[in-house]
């Protein structure tokens, strides 16, 4: 019976990872592809303006959710009263926040000396209200580890938004093509989540359920505010002290990098949190599952991030053109800094699973101090210096984070590094060969092609001969998944 339970959990987890990956790729991937075409049609300053508004939207969404969705996902059992309580709270807060955004749009435009920001902020603010209607529906799907429906929704909504955005860009609507692309995508996404969801709200609100969820969610809220501040304050500072064009170069580089972090390690985070939450009372199984999560996410992300860093110029020139040359160095530094992301995902999940939102909050306070240091360096010495310092502060923050999580389940940072070392060693040899091809005095596209071919050959050789456990496990699960689906079709 125990073996059957473990097998079912593993299969459900893999299905969750597969469909979550499809979800991110279909949503983020299509948005990325559409963004490539838009980058050729629009100016860097247009993307910079949207980058500024992103700060306000990110903070607003944090307050609308208030950590309640994390609380719902973490709970072993949820009832309809709790779902309804969170739903009506989300709606009420989103309306209040939109009113504040509408009132402060004009002062914000004056602060950044960008007149267009006033109307852009007010229109994009509607996305906050739209999203609030489907937060609970999404949490229900995540609790069920049902990412297949979310993948379908992301595909449809991203395509719909992309078609609108491209059509408007071709007809000269400039930055408004980006604004209406976002509004269309979010509207379709919210409507489809309602359509596919088995849950619908009723007029039911419980103060008891609210206080119970708020007790956990309030600390997550404060932590998320700090995380969001860390991630988005850079937009704010760059937009104020530099220009919307420079911010456009920055956001383009960040989008290239996020394709890897969101699609791969981000997928792991989305799926493994609800799965690992079911193991919170069995520390041995929890520790082993976290180890597998860390190795798998590092194994995939490290190689791709470093390939992107090595061939950043070739990738950017080929996809969006030489006018985005300034984004090359930003992308390289982003990729190097993101190497630590799998460690942050695993250690943050340990704290969330153990319900230590107090420690999460303390850690975020430390990280915001490090972020302020980065910003001062950026203002004084430029964006490249900011991103370089961000690499070192991210490493420092990862070490601090691991100290707490290591004490909770006995999985220390040195053990984590030891677990990923065989993969790091094999992939580093592959990357050195690929780097050698990047130095050849030939056409950049040819260099990229030769590097990828040689890397693929070496990857197959190393991982087939050394038989690394995670590689074999992932390969086996993919094979079984495809075989089972083919049998079902027959």
C-alpha positions as CSV (number, residue, x, y, z in Angstrom):
1,X,0.0,0.0,0.0
2,X,2.8,2.4,0.9
3,X,4.6,1.6,-2.4
4,X,1.4,2.3,-4.3
5,X,1.0,5.6,-2.5
6,X,4.6,6.7,-3.3
7,X,4.2,5.6,-6.9
8,X,1.0,7.6,-7.3
9,X,2.6,10.7,-5.7
10,X,5.5,10.5,-8.0
11,X,3.3,10.1,-11.1
12,X,1.0,12.9,-10.0
13,X,4.0,15.1,-9.4
14,X,5.5,14.3,-12.8
15,X,2.1,15.0,-14.4
16,X,2.0,18.3,-12.5
17,X,5.5,19.2,-13.6
18,X,4.8,18.3,-17.2
19,X,1.6,20.3,-17.5
20,X,2.9,23.2,-15.4
21,X,5.9,23.3,-17.8
22,X,3.4,23.3,-20.7
23,X,1.5,26.0,-18.9
24,X,4.5,28.3,-18.5
25,X,5.8,27.6,-22.0
26,X,2.4,28.1,-23.7
27,X,1.9,31.3,-21.7
28,X,5.3,32.7,-21.2
29,X,6.7,31.1,-24.3
30,X,4.1,32.5,-26.6
31,X,4.3,35.9,-24.9
32,X,8.1,35.8,-25.4
33,X,7.8,35.0,-29.1
34,X,5.2,37.7,-29.6
35,X,7.5,40.0,-27.6
36,X,10.2,39.3,-30.2
37,X,8.0,40.6,-33.0
38,X,6.9,43.6,-30.8
39,X,10.5,44.4,-30.0
40,X,11.2,44.8,-33.7
41,X,8.1,47.0,-34.2
42,X,8.3,49.2,-31.0
43,X,10.9,51.4,-29.4
44,X,12.8,50.4,-26.2
45,X,11.1,53.4,-24.4
46,X,7.7,51.7,-25.0
47,X,8.8,48.7,-23.1
48,X,10.3,50.9,-20.5
49,X,7.0,52.7,-19.8
50,X,5.3,49.3,-19.3
51,X,8.2,48.3,-17.0
52,X,7.4,51.3,-14.7
53,X,3.7,50.4,-14.5
54,X,4.7,46.8,-13.7
55,X,5.9,48.0,-10.3
56,X,2.5,49.3,-9.4
57,X,0.7,46.2,-10.7
58,X,3.0,43.8,-8.9
59,X,2.5,45.5,-5.5
60,X,-1.2,45.8,-6.1
61,X,-1.6,42.1,-6.8
62,X,0.4,41.2,-3.6
63,X,-2.1,43.2,-1.5
64,X,-5.1,41.7,-3.4
65,X,-3.9,38.2,-2.6
66,X,-2.5,39.0,0.8
67,X,-0.9,35.6,1.1
68,X,-4.4,33.9,1.3
69,X,-3.9,31.7,-1.8
70,X,-0.7,30.3,-0.2
71,X,-2.6,29.6,2.9
72,X,-5.3,27.8,1.0
73,X,-2.7,25.7,-0.9
74,X,-0.8,24.8,2.2
75,X,-3.9,23.6,4.2
76,X,-4.5,19.8,4.2
77,X,-8.2,20.4,3.9
78,X,-10.2,23.4,2.7
79,X,-13.9,24.0,2.9
80,X,-16.2,26.2,0.8
81,X,-16.5,28.8,3.5
82,X,-12.7,29.4,3.4
83,X,-12.8,29.7,-0.4
84,X,-15.7,32.2,-0.3
85,X,-14.0,34.2,2.4
86,X,-10.9,34.6,0.3
87,X,-12.8,35.3,-2.9
88,X,-14.9,38.2,-1.5
89,X,-11.8,39.7,0.3
90,X,-9.9,39.6,-3.0
91,X,-12.7,41.5,-4.8
92,X,-13.1,44.2,-2.1
93,X,-9.4,44.9,-1.8
94,X,-8.9,45.0,-5.6
95,X,-11.6,47.7,-5.9
96,X,-10.0,49.8,-3.2
97,X,-6.6,49.5,-4.7
98,X,-7.8,50.5,-8.1
99,X,-9.3,53.7,-6.7
100,X,-5.9,54.5,-5.1
101,X,-4.1,53.8,-8.3
102,X,-6.5,56.0,-10.3
103,X,-6.0,58.9,-7.9
104,X,-2.2,58.6,-7.8
105,X,-1.7,58.1,-11.5
106,X,-1.1,61.8,-12.2
107,X,1.5,62.4,-9.5
108,X,3.3,59.2,-10.7
109,X,3.4,60.6,-14.2
110,X,4.9,63.8,-13.0
111,X,7.5,62.0,-10.8
112,X,8.8,60.1,-13.8
113,X,8.3,63.1,-16.2
114,X,6.3,60.8,-18.6
115,X,2.9,62.3,-19.4
116,X,1.6,59.0,-21.0
117,X,2.0,57.2,-17.7
118,X,-1.2,58.8,-16.3
119,X,-3.5,57.1,-18.8
120,X,-1.5,53.9,-19.0
121,X,-1.6,53.3,-15.3
122,X,-5.3,54.0,-15.1
123,X,-6.1,51.6,-17.9
124,X,-3.7,48.8,-16.9
125,X,-5.1,49.1,-13.3
126,X,-8.2,47.3,-14.5
127,X,-6.0,44.1,-14.7
128,X,-5.9,44.1,-10.9
129,X,-9.7,43.8,-10.6
130,X,-9.8,41.3,-13.4
131,X,-7.2,39.0,-11.8
132,X,-9.0,39.2,-8.4
133,X,-12.0,37.3,-9.7
134,X,-10.0,34.2,-10.4
135,X,-7.3,33.9,-7.6
136,X,-9.3,31.3,-5.7
137,X,-10.1,29.3,-8.9
138,X,-6.3,29.1,-9.6
139,X,-5.6,28.1,-6.0
140,X,-8.1,25.2,-6.3
141,X,-6.4,23.9,-9.5
142,X,-3.0,24.1,-7.8
143,X,-4.2,22.2,-4.7
144,X,-5.4,19.5,-7.0
145,X,-2.0,19.5,-8.8
146,X,-4.1,20.1,-12.0
147,X,-1.9,22.1,-14.3
148,X,-3.4,20.7,-17.5
149,X,-6.3,23.0,-17.5
150,X,-4.1,26.0,-16.6
151,X,-1.8,25.1,-19.6
152,X,-4.8,25.2,-21.9
153,X,-5.9,28.5,-20.4
154,X,-2.5,30.1,-20.7
155,X,-2.2,29.0,-24.3
156,X,-5.6,30.5,-25.3
157,X,-5.2,33.7,-23.3
158,X,-1.6,34.4,-24.5
159,X,-2.5,33.8,-28.1
160,X,-5.5,36.1,-27.8
161,X,-3.5,38.8,-26.1
162,X,-0.7,38.4,-28.6
163,X,-2.9,38.7,-31.6
164,X,-4.4,42.0,-30.2
165,X,-1.0,43.4,-29.4
166,X,0.6,42.6,-32.7
167,X,-2.4,43.9,-34.6
168,X,-2.3,47.2,-32.8
169,X,1.5,47.5,-33.1
170,X,1.3,47.0,-36.9
171,X,-1.2,49.9,-37.0
172,X,1.0,52.3,-35.1
173,X,-0.5,52.2,-31.7
174,X,2.9,52.2,-30.0
175,X,2.9,51.5,-26.2
176,X,-0.9,51.0,-26.2
177,X,-0.4,47.8,-28.1
178,X,1.4,46.5,-25.1
179,X,-1.2,47.8,-22.7
180,X,-4.2,46.2,-24.5
181,X,-2.2,43.0,-25.0
182,X,-2.0,42.6,-21.2
183,X,-5.6,43.6,-20.6
184,X,-6.8,41.1,-23.2
185,X,-4.6,38.3,-21.9
186,X,-5.7,38.8,-18.3
187,X,-9.4,39.0,-19.2
188,X,-9.3,35.8,-21.2
189,X,-7.4,34.1,-18.5
190,X,-9.9,35.1,-15.8
191,X,-12.9,34.1,-17.8
192,X,-11.5,30.7,-18.7
193,X,-10.5,29.9,-15.1
194,X,-14.2,30.5,-14.2
195,X,-15.4,28.4,-17.1
196,X,-13.2,25.4,-16.4
197,X,-13.4,25.6,-12.6
198,X,-15.7,23.3,-10.6
199,X,-15.9,25.9,-7.9
200,X,-18.1,29.0,-7.9
201,X,-18.6,31.6,-5.1
202,X,-21.6,32.1,-2.9
203,X,-22.6,34.9,-0.5
204,X,-20.6,33.5,2.4
205,X,-18.0,35.2,4.5
206,X,-16.5,33.9,7.8
207,X,-14.5,36.1,10.2
208,X,-13.2,32.9,11.8
209,X,-11.9,31.6,8.5
210,X,-10.5,35.0,7.7
211,X,-8.5,35.3,11.0
212,X,-7.2,31.8,10.6
213,X,-5.9,32.3,7.1
214,X,-4.8,35.9,7.9
215,X,-2.6,34.6,10.8
216,X,-0.5,32.7,8.3
217,X,-1.1,34.9,5.2
218,X,-0.2,38.2,6.9
219,X,3.4,37.1,7.3
220,X,3.5,35.8,3.8
221,X,2.0,39.2,2.7
222,X,4.8,41.1,4.4
223,X,7.3,38.7,3.0
224,X,5.8,39.0,-0.5
225,X,5.8,42.8,-0.3
226,X,9.6,42.7,0.4
227,X,10.2,40.2,-2.4
228,X,8.1,42.2,-4.8
229,X,10.0,45.4,-3.7
230,X,13.3,43.6,-4.3
231,X,12.2,42.4,-7.8
232,X,10.5,45.6,-9.0
233,X,12.3,48.4,-7.3
234,X,14.9,48.1,-10.0
235,X,12.3,49.2,-12.6
236,X,11.4,52.2,-10.4
237,X,15.0,53.4,-9.8
238,X,16.1,52.8,-13.4
239,X,13.0,54.6,-14.7
240,X,13.7,57.6,-12.4
241,X,17.5,57.9,-12.5
242,X,18.1,56.8,-16.1
243,X,15.5,56.7,-18.9
244,X,12.6,54.7,-20.2
245,X,14.9,53.5,-23.1
246,X,17.5,52.1,-20.6
247,X,14.7,50.5,-18.7
248,X,13.5,49.0,-22.0
249,X,16.9,47.3,-22.5
250,X,16.9,46.1,-18.9
251,X,13.4,44.6,-19.2
252,X,14.2,42.8,-22.5
253,X,17.2,41.1,-20.9
254,X,15.2,40.2,-17.9
255,X,12.5,38.6,-20.1
256,X,15.0,36.4,-21.9
257,X,16.4,35.3,-18.5
258,X,12.9,34.7,-17.0
259,X,12.1,32.2,-19.8
260,X,14.5,29.8,-18.1
261,X,13.8,30.7,-14.4
262,X,10.0,30.8,-14.8
263,X,9.7,27.9,-17.2
264,X,12.0,25.4,-15.4
265,X,12.7,26.2,-11.8
266,X,9.5,28.3,-11.5
267,X,7.6,25.2,-12.7
268,X,9.3,23.1,-10.0
269,X,8.3,25.7,-7.3
270,X,4.6,25.8,-8.4
271,X,4.2,22.0,-8.5
272,X,6.4,20.9,-5.6
273,X,5.0,23.2,-2.9
274,X,1.5,21.6,-2.9
275,X,3.1,18.2,-3.3
276,X,5.7,18.6,-0.5
277,X,3.0,20.1,1.7
278,X,1.5,16.6,1.9
279,X,4.8,15.3,3.3
280,X,5.3,17.9,6.0
281,X,4.8,15.4,8.8
282,X,7.4,12.9,7.4
283,X,10.8,14.6,7.5
284,X,12.8,11.8,5.9
285,X,10.5,11.7,2.8
286,X,10.4,15.5,2.8
287,X,14.2,15.8,2.8
288,X,14.6,13.3,0.1
289,X,11.9,15.0,-2.1
290,X,13.6,18.4,-1.6
291,X,16.9,16.8,-2.6
292,X,15.4,15.5,-5.8
293,X,13.8,18.9,-6.5
294,X,17.1,20.8,-6.0
295,X,19.1,18.5,-8.2
296,X,16.5,18.3,-11.0
297,X,16.0,22.0,-11.2
298,X,19.8,22.8,-11.0
299,X,20.6,20.1,-13.6
300,X,18.3,21.7,-16.1
301,X,18.6,25.4,-15.4
302,X,22.4,25.7,-14.9
303,X,23.2,24.4,-18.4
304,X,20.6,26.5,-20.2
305,X,21.4,29.7,-18.3
306,X,25.1,29.4,-19.0
307,X,24.5,28.6,-22.7
308,X,22.4,31.7,-22.9
309,X,25.1,33.8,-21.2
310,X,27.8,32.5,-23.5
311,X,25.8,33.2,-26.7
312,X,23.8,36.2,-25.4
313,X,25.0,38.5,-28.3
314,X,24.1,35.9,-31.0
315,X,20.7,35.3,-29.4
316,X,19.7,38.9,-29.1
317,X,21.0,39.9,-32.5
318,X,19.2,37.0,-34.2
319,X,15.9,37.4,-32.4
320,X,15.3,41.1,-31.9
321,X,18.1,42.9,-33.8
322,X,21.2,45.0,-33.2
323,X,19.3,48.0,-31.8
324,X,19.0,46.0,-28.6
325,X,22.8,45.6,-28.3
326,X,22.8,47.2,-24.8
327,X,20.7,44.3,-23.5
328,X,23.6,41.8,-24.1
329,X,25.7,42.5,-21.0
330,X,22.5,42.8,-18.9
331,X,21.4,39.3,-20.1
332,X,24.7,37.8,-19.3
333,X,24.7,39.1,-15.8
334,X,21.1,38.1,-15.2
335,X,21.9,34.5,-16.3
336,X,24.9,34.2,-13.9
337,X,22.9,35.6,-11.0
338,X,20.0,33.1,-11.7
339,X,22.3,30.1,-11.1
340,X,21.3,30.3,-7.4
341,X,17.6,30.3,-8.1
342,X,17.1,26.5,-7.5
343,X,18.6,26.9,-4.0
344,X,16.3,29.7,-3.1
345,X,13.3,27.8,-4.3
346,X,14.1,24.7,-2.2
347,X,15.1,26.6,0.9
348,X,12.1,28.9,0.7
349,X,9.8,25.9,0.3
350,X,11.2,24.3,3.4
351,X,10.2,27.4,5.5
352,X,6.7,27.6,3.9
353,X,6.0,23.9,4.3
354,X,7.0,24.0,8.0
355,X,4.7,27.0,8.4
356,X,7.6,29.3,9.5
357,X,6.3,32.5,7.8
358,X,8.0,34.4,10.6
359,X,11.4,33.2,9.4
360,X,10.5,34.0,5.8
361,X,9.7,37.6,6.9
362,X,13.0,38.0,8.8
363,X,15.0,36.7,5.8
364,X,13.2,39.2,3.5
365,X,14.1,42.1,5.8
366,X,17.8,41.1,5.4
367,X,17.4,40.8,1.6
368,X,15.9,44.2,1.3
369,X,19.0,45.7,2.9
370,X,21.1,43.9,0.3
371,X,18.8,45.3,-2.4
372,X,19.3,48.8,-1.2
373,X,23.0,48.3,-1.4
374,X,22.6,47.1,-5.1
375,X,20.5,50.2,-5.9
376,X,23.1,52.6,-4.5
377,X,25.8,50.9,-6.5
378,X,23.6,51.1,-9.6
379,X,22.8,54.8,-9.2
380,X,26.5,55.6,-8.7
381,X,28.1,53.3,-11.3
382,X,25.4,52.2,-13.7
383,X,23.2,49.2,-14.6
384,X,26.0,46.7,-15.2
385,X,27.5,47.5,-11.8
386,X,24.1,47.0,-10.2
387,X,23.6,43.6,-11.8
388,X,27.1,42.6,-10.9
389,X,26.6,43.5,-7.2
390,X,23.2,41.7,-7.4
391,X,25.1,38.4,-8.1
392,X,27.1,38.6,-4.9
393,X,24.2,39.7,-2.7
394,X,22.0,36.9,-4.2
395,X,24.7,34.4,-3.2
396,X,25.0,35.9,0.3
397,X,21.2,35.8,0.7
398,X,21.1,32.2,-0.5
399,X,23.6,31.1,2.2
400,X,21.6,32.9,4.9
401,X,18.4,31.4,3.8
402,X,19.9,27.9,3.8
403,X,21.0,28.3,7.5
404,X,17.4,28.4,8.7
405,X,16.0,25.7,6.4
406,X,19.0,23.5,7.2
407,X,18.2,23.5,10.9
408,X,14.5,22.6,10.3
409,X,15.1,19.4,8.4
410,X,18.9,18.9,8.6
411,X,19.6,19.6,5.0
412,X,22.5,22.1,5.2
413,X,23.9,24.1,2.3
414,X,27.1,22.1,2.2
415,X,25.1,18.9,1.7
416,X,23.0,20.7,-1.0
417,X,26.2,21.7,-2.8
418,X,27.6,18.1,-2.5
419,X,24.4,16.7,-4.1
420,X,24.5,19.0,-7.2
421,X,28.3,18.8,-7.7
422,X,28.3,15.7,-10.1
423,X,26.0,17.6,-12.4
424,X,27.9,20.9,-12.0
425,X,31.2,19.1,-13.0
426,X,29.8,17.4,-16.1
427,X,27.9,20.4,-17.3
428,X,30.8,22.7,-16.7
429,X,33.0,20.6,-19.1
430,X,30.3,20.9,-21.7
431,X,30.1,24.7,-21.2
432,X,33.8,25.1,-21.6
433,X,33.7,23.4,-25.0
434,X,30.8,25.6,-26.1
435,X,32.6,28.7,-24.8
436,X,35.5,27.7,-27.0
437,X,33.3,27.7,-30.1
438,X,31.9,31.1,-29.1
439,X,35.5,32.6,-29.5
440,X,35.9,31.4,-33.0
441,X,36.2,34.2,-35.6
442,X,33.2,33.2,-37.7
443,X,29.6,34.3,-38.2
444,X,27.7,34.5,-34.9
445,X,24.8,32.4,-36.1
446,X,27.3,29.6,-37.2
447,X,29.0,29.9,-33.8
448,X,25.7,29.4,-32.1
449,X,24.8,26.4,-34.3
450,X,28.2,24.7,-33.7
451,X,28.1,25.3,-30.0
452,X,24.7,23.8,-29.6
453,X,25.5,20.8,-31.7
454,X,28.7,20.1,-29.8
455,X,27.0,20.7,-26.5
456,X,24.2,18.3,-27.3
457,X,26.7,15.5,-28.3
458,X,28.7,16.0,-25.1
459,X,25.5,16.1,-23.0
460,X,24.3,12.8,-24.4
461,X,27.8,11.2,-23.9
462,X,28.2,12.4,-20.2
463,X,24.7,11.7,-19.0
464,X,24.2,8.4,-20.8
465,X,27.6,7.0,-19.7
466,X,27.6,8.3,-16.1
467,X,23.9,7.4,-15.6
468,X,23.2,10.3,-13.3
469,X,20.1,9.4,-11.2
470,X,18.0,12.5,-11.9
471,X,18.7,12.3,-15.6
472,X,17.7,8.6,-15.8
473,X,14.6,9.2,-13.7
474,X,13.4,12.2,-15.7
475,X,14.1,10.3,-19.0
476,X,12.2,7.2,-17.7
477,X,9.2,9.2,-16.5
478,X,9.0,11.1,-19.8
479,X,9.1,7.7,-21.7
480,X,6.4,6.2,-19.5
481,X,4.2,9.3,-19.8
482,X,4.4,9.3,-23.6
483,X,3.8,5.6,-23.8
484,X,0.8,5.7,-21.5
485,X,-0.7,8.6,-23.5
486,X,-0.2,6.8,-26.8
487,X,-1.9,3.7,-25.3
488,X,-4.8,5.8,-24.1
489,X,-5.2,7.3,-27.6
490,X,-5.3,3.8,-29.1
